[in-house]
Amino acid sequence: MRRAGSAVAAALAALVVAGCGGGGAATTAAASSARATGTGAGTGTAAVRTASTSSMSTIQLTAPSDTSTSSSAPARTTSTSATPASTSAPSGGAGLAAGFGLSSPAFSSGGAIPSQYTCDGQDISPPLQWSGVPAGTKELVLVIRDPDASTADFVHWAVAGIAPSATGFPAGGVGGQVIPGRNSFGSLGYRGPCPPTGGTPHHYVFTLSALASASGLRPGFSADEIQSQALGIATLTATYARR
């Protein structure tokens, strides 16, 4: 009987510990790298911290770690969505927002960015297209990062306030009223890829977030400030090298 009582006490203790750890500040890295094999959905491009809410997950887009030593195979276009509070997020991401995708008519997913969109050319923003914006989206936010830069989270472009009805940007500009963020060069707007000459190709990760509410961001915002409930995230990765 004493042994049985001890076993019951241990089981109750385990339940208490599990209950304390399962519903609060625990966070999950849902997208630690932009590299995948290119054969299916990737793991995303920005670390996504997930905390349970009453109806969906709150995410914060934060700086990814320096992954310059990883495989050079880039991720294909991927989509993720917030996970209901009643379930836990999978280790590889927060699920899929079916049909939410990001692409460019100027280069393929995993392909090289043409020089005209870099510091070696006109340095204008590339054309982008997206589709399948989740129902209920109030705002879209776009961020382009270079995780291979020496500073790890080098931002080339950050744009908030994109209308949910938008379907893309033309080359060299944006459509409609948007909120420009500050890039890592210290200016507003787009600054193209400009990796060291003769080095290995850098990866450039385009992340489009579909927010469930207005971001409240103002011109000159930092990409690290983006924190909102997200209905989905679509990513596109491309490369560039200077010879």
C-alpha positions as a LaTeX table, in Angstrom:
\begin{tabular}{lrrr}
\hline
Residue & $x$ (\AA) & $y$ (\AA) & $z$ (\AA) \\
\hline
Met1 & 0.00 & 0.00 & 0.00 \\
Arg2 & 2.87 & 2.40 & 0.78 \\
Arg3 & 4.41 & 1.75 & $-2.65$ \\
Ala4 & 1.03 & 2.32 & $-4.33$ \\
Gly5 & 0.57 & 5.59 & $-2.46$ \\
Ser6 & 4.02 & 6.77 & $-3.55$ \\
Ala7 & 3.24 & 5.97 & $-7.20$ \\
Val8 & $-0.03$ & 7.93 & $-7.02$ \\
Ala9 & 1.75 & 10.90 & $-5.44$ \\
Ala10 & 4.40 & 10.86 & $-8.14$ \\
Ala11 & 1.77 & 10.75 & $-10.86$ \\
Leu12 & $-0.09$ & 13.70 & $-9.32$ \\
Ala13 & 3.15 & 15.68 & $-9.09$ \\
Ala14 & 3.85 & 15.04 & $-12.77$ \\
Leu15 & 0.38 & 16.30 & $-13.69$ \\
Val16 & 0.88 & 19.48 & $-11.67$ \\
Val17 & 4.21 & 20.17 & $-13.37$ \\
Ala18 & 2.71 & 19.55 & $-16.82$ \\
Gly19 & $-0.22$ & 21.83 & $-16.02$ \\
Cys20 & 2.08 & 24.65 & $-14.89$ \\
Gly21 & 4.25 & 24.49 & $-17.98$ \\
Gly22 & 1.65 & 24.09 & $-20.70$ \\
Gly23 & $-0.32$ & 27.31 & $-20.73$ \\
Gly24 & 1.83 & 30.36 & $-20.21$ \\
Ala25 & 5.14 & 31.78 & $-21.34$ \\
Ala26 & 6.52 & 28.77 & $-23.12$ \\
Thr27 & 7.70 & 29.69 & $-26.59$ \\
Thr28 & 8.31 & 27.66 & $-29.71$ \\
Ala29 & 10.77 & 28.50 & $-32.49$ \\
Ala30 & 8.64 & 27.83 & $-35.54$ \\
Ala31 & 10.96 & 29.00 & $-38.28$ \\
Ser32 & 14.65 & 29.01 & $-37.43$ \\
Ser33 & 16.12 & 28.84 & $-40.94$ \\
Ala34 & 15.33 & 29.65 & $-44.54$ \\
Arg35 & 17.12 & 26.54 & $-45.81$ \\
Ala36 & 15.22 & 23.40 & $-46.77$ \\
Thr37 & 15.77 & 20.70 & $-49.30$ \\
Gly38 & 13.54 & 22.43 & $-51.85$ \\
Thr39 & 11.28 & 19.41 & $-52.16$ \\
Gly40 & 8.40 & 20.72 & $-50.10$ \\
Ala41 & 7.35 & 23.21 & $-47.46$ \\
Gly42 & 10.28 & 24.80 & $-45.68$ \\
Thr43 & 10.61 & 25.81 & $-42.06$ \\
Gly44 & 10.21 & 29.53 & $-42.62$ \\
Thr45 & 12.63 & 32.38 & $-42.32$ \\
Ala46 & 12.13 & 34.18 & $-39.10$ \\
Ala47 & 11.93 & 32.90 & $-35.57$ \\
Val48 & 8.27 & 32.83 & $-34.54$ \\
Arg49 & 7.55 & 32.88 & $-30.84$ \\
Thr50 & 4.14 & 31.37 & $-30.16$ \\
Ala51 & 2.07 & 32.04 & $-27.04$ \\
Ser52 & $-1.46$ & 30.74 & $-26.50$ \\
Thr53 & $-4.39$ & 33.16 & $-26.71$ \\
Ser54 & $-8.13$ & 32.65 & $-26.60$ \\
Ser55 & $-8.52$ & 32.06 & $-30.33$ \\
Met56 & $-5.18$ & 32.11 & $-32.13$ \\
Ser57 & $-1.47$ & 32.42 & $-31.54$ \\
Thr58 & 0.38 & 35.69 & $-31.08$ \\
Ile59 & 3.59 & 35.79 & $-33.06$ \\
Gln60 & 6.62 & 38.00 & $-32.98$ \\
Leu61 & 8.90 & 38.13 & $-36.01$ \\
Thr62 & 12.41 & 38.29 & $-34.63$ \\
Ala63 & 15.92 & 38.04 & $-35.97$ \\
Pro64 & 16.94 & 34.61 & $-37.28$ \\
Ser65 & 20.32 & 33.29 & $-36.22$ \\
Asp66 & 23.32 & 33.48 & $-38.54$ \\
Thr67 & 23.00 & 30.42 & $-40.78$ \\
Ser68 & 25.79 & 31.11 & $-43.24$ \\
Thr69 & 27.36 & 27.72 & $-42.54$ \\
Ser70 & 24.19 & 25.82 & $-43.45$ \\
Ser71 & 23.49 & 24.10 & $-46.74$ \\
Ser72 & 23.13 & 26.47 & $-49.67$ \\
Ala73 & 19.91 & 24.81 & $-50.84$ \\
Pro74 & 17.21 & 27.48 & $-50.31$ \\
Ala75 & 13.69 & 26.96 & $-49.13$ \\
Arg76 & 10.83 & 26.93 & $-51.55$ \\
Thr77 & 7.81 & 29.17 & $-51.11$ \\
Thr78 & 6.12 & 28.20 & $-47.86$ \\
Ser79 & 3.10 & 29.22 & $-45.84$ \\
Thr80 & 2.31 & 29.00 & $-42.15$ \\
Ser81 & $-0.65$ & 30.02 & $-40.05$ \\
Ala82 & $-1.43$ & 30.61 & $-36.42$ \\
Thr83 & $-2.33$ & 27.57 & $-34.32$ \\
Pro84 & $-5.48$ & 27.55 & $-32.14$ \\
Ala85 & $-4.77$ & 27.83 & $-28.42$ \\
Ser86 & $-6.26$ & 24.40 & $-27.78$ \\
Thr87 & $-3.47$ & 22.67 & $-29.69$ \\
Ser88 & 0.31 & 22.90 & $-29.57$ \\
Ala89 & 2.35 & 24.15 & $-32.53$ \\
Pro90 & 4.26 & 21.46 & $-34.47$ \\
Ser91 & 8.03 & 21.60 & $-34.14$ \\
Gly92 & 8.51 & 22.57 & $-37.79$ \\
Gly93 & 6.06 & 25.46 & $-37.84$ \\
Ala94 & 2.56 & 26.53 & $-36.95$ \\
Gly95 & 0.73 & 24.70 & $-39.67$ \\
Leu96 & $-0.15$ & 25.70 & $-43.23$ \\
Ala97 & $-2.34$ & 28.51 & $-44.55$ \\
Ala98 & $-3.51$ & 26.69 & $-47.65$ \\
Gly99 & $-2.88$ & 28.60 & $-50.85$ \\
Phe100 & $-1.05$ & 31.58 & $-49.33$ \\
Gly101 & 2.04 & 31.97 & $-51.49$ \\
Leu102 & 4.69 & 34.54 & $-52.48$ \\
Ser103 & 6.66 & 34.63 & $-55.74$ \\
Ser104 & 8.46 & 36.91 & $-58.19$ \\
Pro105 & 8.24 & 37.00 & $-62.00$ \\
Ala106 & 11.89 & 38.13 & $-62.04$ \\
Phe107 & 13.40 & 34.99 & $-60.46$ \\
Ser108 & 12.38 & 31.55 & $-59.34$ \\
Ser109 & 12.18 & 30.28 & $-55.80$ \\
Gly110 & 15.74 & 29.32 & $-54.91$ \\
Gly111 & 17.10 & 31.09 & $-57.98$ \\
Ala112 & 19.47 & 34.03 & $-58.34$ \\
Ile113 & 18.22 & 37.60 & $-58.08$ \\
Pro114 & 19.00 & 39.55 & $-61.28$ \\
Ser115 & 21.68 & 42.21 & $-60.79$ \\
Gln116 & 19.36 & 45.09 & $-61.65$ \\
Tyr117 & 17.72 & 44.58 & $-58.24$ \\
Thr118 & 21.06 & 44.74 & $-56.41$ \\
Cys119 & 23.80 & 47.26 & $-55.65$ \\
Asp120 & 25.52 & 46.16 & $-58.87$ \\
Gly121 & 22.61 & 47.41 & $-60.97$ \\
Gln122 & 19.74 & 49.85 & $-60.61$ \\
Asp123 & 19.17 & 48.76 & $-57.01$ \\
Ile124 & 15.40 & 48.83 & $-57.42$ \\
Ser125 & 12.99 & 46.53 & $-55.64$ \\
Pro126 & 12.04 & 43.38 & $-57.56$ \\
Pro127 & 8.48 & 42.69 & $-58.68$ \\
Leu128 & 6.55 & 40.49 & $-56.28$ \\
Gln129 & 3.26 & 38.62 & $-56.53$ \\
Trp130 & 1.19 & 36.87 & $-53.90$ \\
Ser131 & $-2.14$ & 35.10 & $-53.67$ \\
Gly132 & $-4.32$ & 33.24 & $-51.21$ \\
Val133 & $-4.32$ & 35.96 & $-48.54$ \\
Pro134 & $-6.18$ & 34.42 & $-45.57$ \\
Ala135 & $-9.73$ & 35.58 & $-44.92$ \\
Gly136 & $-9.90$ & 38.15 & $-42.14$ \\
Thr137 & $-6.49$ & 39.68 & $-42.88$ \\
Lys138 & $-6.38$ & 43.35 & $-41.88$ \\
Glu139 & $-2.85$ & 44.21 & $-43.00$ \\
Leu140 & 0.10 & 42.69 & $-44.84$ \\
Val141 & 3.72 & 43.27 & $-43.82$ \\
Leu142 & 6.75 & 42.47 & $-45.99$ \\
Val143 & 10.33 & 42.08 & $-44.75$ \\
Ile144 & 13.45 & 41.02 & $-46.69$ \\
Arg145 & 16.39 & 39.72 & $-44.65$ \\
Asp146 & 19.88 & 38.38 & $-45.35$ \\
Pro147 & 20.65 & 35.74 & $-42.68$ \\
Asp148 & 24.12 & 35.17 & $-44.19$ \\
Ala149 & 25.35 & 38.70 & $-43.49$ \\
Ser150 & 28.00 & 39.22 & $-40.82$ \\
Thr151 & 25.37 & 40.93 & $-38.67$ \\
Ala152 & 23.06 & 37.89 & $-39.15$ \\
Asp153 & 19.76 & 39.74 & $-39.41$ \\
Phe154 & 20.45 & 42.30 & $-42.13$ \\
Val155 & 17.20 & 43.91 & $-43.28$ \\
His156 & 17.00 & 45.09 & $-46.90$ \\
Trp157 & 13.37 & 46.13 & $-46.96$ \\
Ala158 & 10.50 & 46.46 & $-44.49$ \\
Val159 & 7.02 & 47.56 & $-45.58$ \\
Ala160 & 3.90 & 47.63 & $-43.40$ \\
Gly161 & 0.38 & 48.88 & $-44.01$ \\
Ile162 & $-0.07$ & 46.84 & $-47.21$ \\
Ala163 & $-3.77$ & 46.49 & $-48.04$ \\
Pro164 & $-5.15$ & 42.92 & $-47.77$ \\
Ser165 & $-6.60$ & 43.37 & $-51.25$ \\
Ala166 & $-3.15$ & 43.95 & $-52.78$ \\
Thr167 & $-1.76$ & 41.16 & $-54.94$ \\
Gly168 & 1.80 & 42.34 & $-55.47$ \\
Phe169 & 4.32 & 45.12 & $-56.09$ \\
Pro170 & 5.71 & 46.23 & $-59.44$ \\
Ala171 & 9.46 & 46.49 & $-59.99$ \\
Gly172 & 10.91 & 49.62 & $-58.44$ \\
Gly173 & 7.94 & 50.61 & $-56.34$ \\
Val174 & 4.92 & 49.74 & $-54.23$ \\
Gly175 & 1.23 & 49.93 & $-54.90$ \\
Gly176 & $-1.11$ & 52.03 & $-52.76$ \\
Gln177 & $-0.43$ & 53.68 & $-49.42$ \\
Val178 & 2.14 & 51.79 & $-47.33$ \\
Ile179 & 4.28 & 52.39 & $-44.25$ \\
Pro180 & 8.04 & 52.29 & $-45.00$ \\
Gly181 & 10.34 & 50.77 & $-42.43$ \\
Arg182 & 14.04 & 51.37 & $-41.82$ \\
Asn183 & 16.52 & 49.00 & $-43.42$ \\
Ser184 & 19.88 & 47.99 & $-41.96$ \\
Phe185 & 21.63 & 50.58 & $-44.15$ \\
Gly186 & 19.88 & 53.17 & $-42.01$ \\
Ser187 & 17.50 & 54.49 & $-44.68$ \\
Leu188 & 13.84 & 54.05 & $-45.52$ \\
Gly189 & 12.75 & 51.91 & $-48.43$ \\
Tyr190 & 14.50 & 49.22 & $-50.43$ \\
Arg191 & 18.24 & 48.59 & $-50.62$ \\
Gly192 & 19.21 & 45.57 & $-52.66$ \\
Pro193 & 21.60 & 42.67 & $-52.09$ \\
Cys194 & 25.24 & 43.72 & $-51.83$ \\
Pro195 & 27.27 & 40.83 & $-50.37$ \\
Pro196 & 31.11 & 40.86 & $-50.30$ \\
Thr197 & 32.74 & 40.41 & $-53.69$ \\
Gly198 & 34.02 & 36.90 & $-54.36$ \\
Gly199 & 32.16 & 35.32 & $-51.45$ \\
Thr200 & 29.64 & 32.52 & $-51.45$ \\
Pro201 & 26.07 & 33.37 & $-52.47$ \\
His202 & 23.95 & 34.98 & $-49.78$ \\
His203 & 20.34 & 34.00 & $-49.25$ \\
Tyr204 & 17.64 & 36.65 & $-49.29$ \\
Val205 & 14.46 & 35.76 & $-47.45$ \\
Phe206 & 11.22 & 37.50 & $-48.40$ \\
Thr207 & 8.60 & 37.18 & $-45.66$ \\
Leu208 & 4.99 & 38.27 & $-46.14$ \\
Ser209 & 2.84 & 38.24 & $-43.00$ \\
Ala210 & $-0.96$ & 38.38 & $-43.02$ \\
Leu211 & $-1.99$ & 40.11 & $-39.79$ \\
Ala212 & $-5.33$ & 39.69 & $-38.04$ \\
Ser213 & $-5.26$ & 43.30 & $-36.85$ \\
Ala214 & $-3.57$ & 46.56 & $-37.82$ \\
Ser215 & 0.10 & 46.61 & $-36.83$ \\
Gly216 & 0.07 & 50.20 & $-35.60$ \\
Leu217 & 3.55 & 50.70 & $-37.06$ \\
Arg218 & 4.77 & 54.14 & $-38.14$ \\
Pro219 & 7.20 & 55.22 & $-40.86$ \\
Gly220 & 10.76 & 54.33 & $-39.88$ \\
Phe221 & 9.76 & 51.28 & $-37.86$ \\
Ser222 & 12.25 & 48.48 & $-37.25$ \\
Ala223 & 11.51 & 44.96 & $-38.44$ \\
Asp224 & 12.05 & 43.81 & $-34.86$ \\
Glu225 & 9.00 & 45.81 & $-33.77$ \\
Ile226 & 6.53 & 43.68 & $-35.70$ \\
Gln227 & 4.34 & 41.92 & $-33.16$ \\
Ser228 & 0.78 & 40.94 & $-33.91$ \\
Gln229 & $-1.57$ & 38.04 & $-34.37$ \\
Ala230 & $-0.89$ & 36.43 & $-37.74$ \\
Leu231 & $-3.27$ & 34.44 & $-39.87$ \\
Gly232 & $-0.50$ & 33.26 & $-42.16$ \\
Ile233 & 3.09 & 33.77 & $-43.29$ \\
Ala234 & 4.40 & 33.17 & $-46.81$ \\
Thr235 & 8.11 & 33.11 & $-47.61$ \\
Leu236 & 10.29 & 33.16 & $-50.72$ \\
Thr237 & 14.08 & 32.65 & $-50.74$ \\
Ala238 & 16.52 & 33.64 & $-53.48$ \\
Thr239 & 20.29 & 34.10 & $-53.73$ \\
Tyr240 & 22.86 & 36.58 & $-54.96$ \\
Ala241 & 26.67 & 36.55 & $-55.25$ \\
Arg242 & 29.09 & 39.22 & $-56.44$ \\
Arg243 & 32.00 & 37.97 & $-58.60$ \\
\hline
\end{tabular}
